[in-house]
Amino acid sequence: MPKLIHPASLVLDADGMPYAAQYGDIYHSRAGGYAQARGVFLAGNELPLAWQERRSFTILETGFGLGTNFLATWAAWRAQARRPRRLHFVSIELHPFGADDLRAWHGRDPEMAPLAEALAAAWPVATPGMHRLEFDGGQVVLTLVFGDAAAVLPNLRMQADAFYLDGFAPARNPDMWSMTVFEGLVKLAAPGATIATYTVAHKVFNGLAAAGFAVRRVPGFGGKQEMLVGRINKPLAASDIVQWPERHALVIGAGIAGVTAADSLAARGWRVTLLDGAAGVARGASSTPAGALHAVLSRDDNRLARFTRAGYLYMDRRLQGLPGDWHAACGRIDSLGDEAGEERAAQLIAHLGLPPEFVSKLDAAAASDCAGTRVARGGYWFPRGSWLQASAYCEAVLARRGGLIDLRSACAVATLTRVGDEWTAFDPKGQALASAPVAILAAGLDLARLAGMPDGSPVLPLQRVRGQLSGLPAHLCRAPRVLVSGEGYCLPPVQGIMWTGASYGPGDVDDSVRSAEHISNLQRLVRLLPDNHFAEVPMDCAGHVGFRAVAPDRLPLVGALPEVHGVTGHGPGRRGPALAGLPRQPGLYASGAMASRGLTWAALAGDILASLIEGEPPPVEADLLDAVDPGRFLERRLRRGHVA
């Protein structure tokens, strides 16, 4: 378990400076926070000169504090015409402030107040992990990493062009200035990366030099005689260069996974050809009349829980501000299995250190008050729990990207072939549909086939799981006004219908609506909401059947597809190629196996893919990238001595 997040509060010392009592230090020089940001961190890293004419530029900061350095950097980016198209600012913070404190402090400066207000309005819930915020139409990307720097740095996967080392004084916060931190910075440094810090402590100078930075003292700031700047001497490797012959991608599958992948690339200026055999978007597994965003809690905060939390919060930010009656943040109750679980639930929330803005516990009476109808048991309350219609979301995404995404419906892809430096999609008659250097497979259960794998391949193992929803006219029900889940789930009325379900049928290929499954869904409903007892299935009960693609470990497939041919292991007990060393099919990626969490995972998966393709910092940690890597099943087989 990582260190718990302990939010900071705005406290001023006798001189009116923001002060951290736990470290006995102020957050910045008394000469002024913005002046220090410009004089130490921007000038010390030769900015804005160093980012001129760059398509993308990445800064890594240790210690976000009140966000002063970020705001000053954002302002400098805005002021320069020759700025990078995309500025990534990744910042680590164990003690984040709240949005109100950011407003209170930065509101004093009329020049910075508008930027600070935008930051505060987008400010995330203080949960462990990475939180990606976008500003200026996605051209300025702030990735906040809430956690301890020494623990976080080894789990980042990125290349930083500049480092802001901004922590409390080394004598007061030694963990921030340890060799573990310095060595972590070196591993994340791009060739020629620069570094700057206010401190000149011998421990810092010697540690940075020992880690591999060429460090020197230069005139300091604000009455301080010296500060430190440095540069990494690191050769440029072939893997450091991300270059495509053309920024054009094929995306096969126009469900929510394909549309969000296309959206993330289009946001970076890519042209996308989106192919689907159906007559429109979201006609397969994404065609559900409405679905819910999920969050998962586990005592060990495992990878499934962390990836799902990241996707849940990421999608929540995407939905905020979008108009329309096809989504709502109504809140969600996850009912407990038994009444004795309420005490365990409170203990789990405290153990994980999760704030009430993310989750809290309700007893049965409070849950019933919240839902507006009787709930059988108490449960976890997620105030940002949302429902949405995937098809409407996909239409909204395509509409905002204009001509960058070319949707071609009724274009069934039978095969995908590498021809020269491009992937070409062919229809069932062998006619070429489109070509591009990059192809993304978001075709659900057809993913393995299009990747050139036989059905049932253990390298990309996908299982078909049938699910049926039941829809009851709202006037016949005691419908909740929030999402309620447990053994099954129930949505508040959507366009006059209360949807409940869903069944789970592995291997079932029947797409007809079954009365027996309506009965099963209604039986689960009454165990959630006891006042919804039906003696029989109402005549006007609606039904929807969909098919999920599910991987054995219940995590999605997101990333570069492995090259299987010619890859071998070294026998039982001896490792084959590690996951990072597996050969990949050039330019071929996957976004699939979304199981029953496509609404929660898809947008995050799309951003992961675009980040990998562009060579940008991804929105999740390295171990989560590995957890969803499409090569993980091949790597496991090779490790056990099996053939691919």
N, C-alpha and C positions, 0 to 999 in steps of 0.2 A: 504494500500500500504506500502511495506517495504521501508526503506531508500534507496535512489538511490546510485548506486555504483560510487564512485569518484576515478578513478585510480590515483596511485602515480607516481611520476617521480623521477629518481635518482638524488639527490642533495647531494653534499659533503660539510661538514663544513670545517673550516680552517685547521683542522688536517687530512682531507681526509676521515672522517667517514660519512657513509650514514645518512642523517638527514631529519626529517619530520618537516617542518615549521609549519604545522597546530597544532602540539603538542609540538613544541619547544624541541624536544628530539632526541637523536640518536637511531639507530635501535638495537645496541648491545654494549657491553662493549668495551672500547678502548683497552682492552687486546686481543681482537680478537673474531670474531663471531663464528668460528668453535671451538675454544678453549672453549668459553662460552657454546656452545651447548653440548660439551662433559662433561665439568665440572659441569654444572648446571642441564641440562635436562636429559642427558643420565645417568650420575652418580647419580643424585638426585632421579631417578626412578629405580636405581639398574639394569640398562641395560648395557650390554646385558645379564646379568645373569638371569633376570626375564623372559626373553622370551625363554630360552633354552627348547628344547623338546616340545614346543608348536606347535600345528598344525596351529593355527592362533593367532595373537596378534594385539591389536588395541590401537593406541595412538590418543588422541584428543588434539589439540593445539588451543589456543586462540591467534591468531595473526601470520599469515604466514610470513608477511614482505617480505624479500628477499629470503625466503626459506632456510636459512642457517641451521636451526634445522633439517628440512627434509633431506637435503643433507648429513648432518653429521650422521643422523640416518640410512639413506640408506647405506652410506659407512660402518657403523658399522655392519649392517646386512650382507653386502657382505663379510665382513672380518671374520665372524664367521661360523664355520662348523655346529654347533648345533643350527642354527637359525630356526625360525618358517617357515613352508612351505609358509605361506601367511602373509605378514605384511601390516596392514591397518594403514594409516596415514591420519587422518581427521583434516583439518585445516580451521579455520574461518578467513576471511579477508574482511574488508570493503573497503580498499584502495589497490587493487592489483597493483603491478608493471606490466609493459609490458615485453614481451620476450626479447627485445633488452637490456633493463636495467638489466635483469637477466644475460644475456651473458656478458655485460660490467663489472658488478661487480665481478661475480664469475670466469670470464676468467682470473683474476689475479692469481688464485691459480692453478698451473698445476695439482695438485692431484685431485681437485674437478671439474676442467673444463669439463671433459667428462660427468660427471653426470649432471652438470649444463646445458650443451648443450642439453642433452636428455630431461631435464625438459623444457627448452626453446622451443625446437622443438615441444613438445606436449602441450604447453601452450594454455589454452582455451580463447575464447572470453569473455570479462568482462561483462557478463550478470548476473543478480541476480540468486541465486540458487546454486545447487550442480553440480560440474563438476568432473567426474571420469577419472583419468589418470592411465595407467598401464605401469609398467616397468619390466624389467627382466622376460619377458614371462608371465606377469600377477602375479608374486609372490610378487611384491611390488606395492601396490595400494594407490595412493594419491587421496583423495576426497577433493577437494577445495570447500568451502562453502563461496560464495561471499555474504556478508551481515553483519549486525550489530550483535555482539555476544549476546546481551541481547534479541534480537528478534529471533535469529536463534536457540539458545540452546533449548527452549521449543518445537521446531518443529523438533528436531532430534530424531531418534529412533535407539539406539545402546547401547552397553556396552563397555566402555573404560577400558582397563587394566592399562593405564598410562595417566597422564595429563601433558602437557607442558603449564604452564601459562606464556605466553610471550607477554606482552603488554607494551606500554609506561608507564612511571612512574605514579603511582596512582594519584598523585597531578595534573598531566597534562592530564590524560585520565581517569577520575573517572568512566565513564560508563563501562569500561572494568573490573572494580574491584568492582562491585556492588553486593549486596546480591542476586539480581535476577540472576546474572551470577553464583555465588557460589552455590546457590540452584539448578540451572540447571545442574551444574557439578555433584552434588551428585546424581541426578536422573539418570544420564547417566553412573554412575560408576559401574563397575563389582565388585563383592565381593573381597575385598583385594586390590582394585585399589590404585595406588600410585600417588603422585602429587609432582611437584617441580616448584619453581619459584625463580628468581633472587632477587625479592624484599622482604624486611622484614618489610614493613610498618605495623603499628599497625592495621590499617583498614583491611589489607589483612589477617594478622594472626588471628584477632578476627572474621572476617567474615567467613573464612574457618572453623574455629573451631565451630562457631555457626551453620554452615550449616551441620556439621557432620564429618568433617575430623579431625583426630588426628594429629595435626601439631606440628612441633618442629623446632627450629633453629639449624643449623649446620654450620661449617666453610664455608665461602663464597668463591667467585671466583674473581680473578683479582684485588686484593687489597681490595675487599669489605669484611668486617669482617664476615658477616653472610649471609645466604640465608635460605629459607624455604623448608622443605620437609614434606610430610605427607602421611597418609594412611586412607582409608575409612574402618570403621568397619561395615560391612553389611552382614547379613546372606545369605547363598547360598539358593536360592529358586529352586524348581523343574524346573521352567520355564527357569532358567539360564543354564540348562544343555541341550545341543543339541547333541543327540547321536542316531545313527541309527545302527541297527544290522548289516547292510551291506551298503556300499556306492554304491548302485546300484539303478537306477531309470528306470521306464517305462515312455516313452513319447509317447502319442498316437496322431498322426497327424504329417506328415512330410512336412507341409508348413513352411513358414518363422517363425511363432510363435513357432512351435515345434522344428525346427532345431536350432534356437537361444537359446531356453531353454536348449536343449541338449548340445549345445556348452558351455554355461556358467557353467553347471555342470561338463563337461569334463575338462574345464580349472582348476577346483578345484580338479581334480583327480578322479571324479566319473566315474563309468562305466554306460553307458546308452544304453538301448534297445529301438530303435525308430521304432514304428509300424505304417504302413499306408496301407490302402486297395488299393491304386492305384499302378501303375506299377513303380513309381519312386517318386522323391521328387517334391514338389511344383506343384502338379497337380490340386489342388482345387482353392481356392480364390487367391493363390499366383502364379497362372499360367499366369498372365497377361504378355503380351509381353514386357512391360516396364512400370514403374511407377515412381512417383515423391515423394521426401521427402517434407513434409509440415511443415510450422511454422504458428502459429496463434497469432494474436495480439488482445488484449482486453484492454479497458481502465482501468478496475479494476484488470488486470493481474490475471484472475481467474484460477481455477484449470485446466480447459481444456487447456488454453493458456500455463500455466507453465509446465504441463505434456508433452504437444506437443513440447514445446521448448526444454525440457530436452531430449526427444527422438530424436528430430531432430539433436541436437548437439552430442548426444551419437552415433548415427548412422554415422554421418559425420566423427567422429574420427575413427570408425570401418572401414570405406571405404578408408581412407587416406593410401596410400602406397600399396593397393591391386592392383595387375596387372590385365589386361584384358580390353576388349573393351565392357564390359557389364555394365559399370557404368561410370559416368562423373560428376564432379562438374562444371557445366556450368553456374550456377547462375539461379535465378528465379525472374520473375516479377509477382507480384500479382496486377492485374489491379483494379483500383478503380471503384466504381459504377457510378460515375459522375465526371465531371471536377472540380466541386466545392469541391470535396473531397480532393484535393491536399493539401489545407491549413490545413484541419483537420488531414490529414495523418502526416504532419510535426509536428503538435501540439501533436499528440499521441506518436510519437517517442520520442519527448522531454519529455513528461510527464512520460513515462516509463523509460527514461534514458538509452535507448538502443544504443550501439555504432554503427558506420557505418560499422564495420567489421561484424556485425550481420544483420543490416537493415538500409536502407536509403530511401529517396523518389526520384522518377524520374518523371519529367513531360513527356507529350506524346512524345515530340521530342527526349528527352534523352532516353526514353524507346525504341523508334524505332531505334535509333542508336545502342543501346545495343543489341537489338534483331536481327538487320540486316534485318528487314522488318517492314512495317508500323504497329504500335500498336495503337489501337483506343484511348486509354486513358493512362495517366500516372499511376503510382502505386508504391507499395513498392518493393524495390530491395533487395533481399537476395543473397549476393555474393556467399554463399556456397550451394545454392540450387542445388540438384543433381537428376539425374535419375538413375535407375538401373533396372536390370532384376532379379527378386527374385529367379528364378530357378538357375541362374548362381551363385548368392550369396550363396544359400544353398549348391550347389555342392562344392564351394570353402571352405565353413566352414567344411563340412564333410571330405574333403580331408586333411585338416590340422590337424584334430584330430585323424586320423589313426584308430587304433583298439578300442579306448575308446568308440566310438559310433558305435553300431551294427545296421545298417539300415536293416529292414526287410520289403520289399515292398510286395504288393499283400497279405497283412495280415490284412484283415478287422476285426475290433474288434466289436463284437456284444454286449458284456456285460463286465463289470468290477466289480469284487467281492472281498471283503476283506476276506481273508482266513488266520486266525492266525495273524501274524505280517506283512503280505505281501498282496499286491494287485495282483490279477491274472486276466489277460485279456483272454477272451474266444472268439473264432470265432463263426460264425452263426450255426455251427454244434455242438457247446458245447465243442469243443476241446480247451484245455489250450494252449495259445500261449507263454506266458512268465509271470514271477512273479518278484516282487521287493518290498522292503519296502516303496518306494516312487513312486507315479504315478502322472504324469502331463497330464492334458487333454488340448490338443491344436488342437481339432478336429472341430473347426468352429461351424457350426450349430448343430453338434451332441454332443456338450459339455454337455448340460443339460441332454440329454438322458443317456449318459455314467455316469453322476454323480448321476443317479437314480431318476431324476426328470421327471415328465410327460411332454408331449408337452404343451407348453403354460404356464408352471409354472411361477407364479409371483416371485418366489424366484430367478430364473435364467432366466429372460425374454430376449429372443433373437428374433429378427425379421430378416427374410430373405429379402434382398434387391438386386434386379437384377441390373446389370450394363453392358452396352455395349459400347465398344470402337470401333472407326472407324480408319482404317489405310489407308493412301493415299500414293502412290508412291511419293517420295520426288521430282522427276523431274516434277510432275504436280502441285506443290505447291509453295507458297512463304513461305517456312518453316523457323521458327525462329532458331537462333543458341543458344537460351536459353529457359528454361521453361517459359511458359506464362500461367497464370491462372486467373480466374475471375468467370464468369458463365460457368463452365467447364474449361478444361485446354488443353494445346497442348504441346507436347514434340518436341525437335529438332529431326532430323532424326535418327532413330535407325535401323542400318542395311538396310538403304535405304527406310525406311517407316516412315512417320510422323503420330504418333498416337494422336488422339484427342477424347474427350468425357468428362465425361462418363454419360450415362443416369442413372436415379435413379428410380427404380421400386419396391416399398415396396410390399412384398407378392407375387410377380410375380415369377413363377417357370419355365417359358418357357426358355429353353437354346438355342433356335435357333436364328440366326442372323436375324434381321429385317431391311428391307429397310427404314421403317418409322423412326426408331431410327438413322439410318445413316443420314437421312435428318435433324433430330433434332440436331444431333451432328455437322453437317456442318453449320447449322444456328447459333449455338453458336460460332463456330469457326470464322465466318465472323464478329461477334460482338467483338471478341478479335483482330483478324488480318484481317482488312477490304480488303486486296488485295487477300484473298483466297475465292473468290466468285465462287461458282459452280452452273450452271443452273440446273444440275441434278447430281445424285450420279454417279461417274465414275464407269465403268464396273469392273475395277480391284481394287475397294475399298475393303480392308480386314476388317474382323470383329472379335471381341473377346467378349464372354459373360462370366461373372463371377457372383458369388453370395456372398454378404457380410453378415456377422453376426453383427448385430447392437443392442446395449443395449439402453434402453429408454433415458438415460442421455448422450449418445454418447461417453462415456468413456469405456475403455476396462475392462475385468475381469482378474485381476492378483493377485494371492495370494492363501491362503488356503481356500478350499471349506467348507461351513458351514454344520453342522449337523442339519438337519431339524426336525427329529423325536423327539418328546418329548419337544421341545422348545416352550414356550408360553410367551405371553406378560401379562400385568397386567390391561388390559382394556384401553379404550380411555382416553387420557390425562395423562396416567401413563407410564413411560418408561419401556420397556422390557430390556433384556440384552443389554448393550452398545456394540458397534461394537467389541471392544477389548475383551469383555467377552463372545461373542458368542462361543458356543462349535463348534469345527471343526472336520471334518472327518480326522482321523489320517493319515498323510502322503499323503493326496490327495490335489492336487493343480490344478489351472487353468491358462491358458494363452489364452485368446480368446476375442471375440467381438471387433475385431480390426477395424471394419467398413471399411472406405476407407483410413485408416492411418496405415495399417499393416507394410509397409516399414519403417515408421517413428517410430512406437512404439515397434515393436517386439523385437529388440535387447535389449532395455532398460528393457522390461518386463522380458526377460530371465535372466538378471542380478538381477533384483528384486527377482525373484523366487529362484535363487541359493543362494542369500544372506539370504533370509528367511529360507531356508532349512538348511544352514550351520550355522546360527546364527551370521552372519557377518553384519557390517554396510551396510544398503541398499543404493542405488545410488540416492534416492530421499527423500524428507522430509516426516515427519509423516503424514501431512494432505493429501499429494498426495498418500501415501500408502492407506489411508482410502478412498480416492476418487475412487480408482480402486479395492478396496477390493471386492471379490465375495460375501461377506456376507452383503453388504450394502442394498440390496433390502429386504432381510429378516429382518434386523434391522429396516428398515423404517416401514415395515408392523407391526412388533411387537410394535413399538413405537405408532402406530396409533390404536392399539388394535385389529388388525386382527390376525387370526390364520395363522400359517406358510403355 
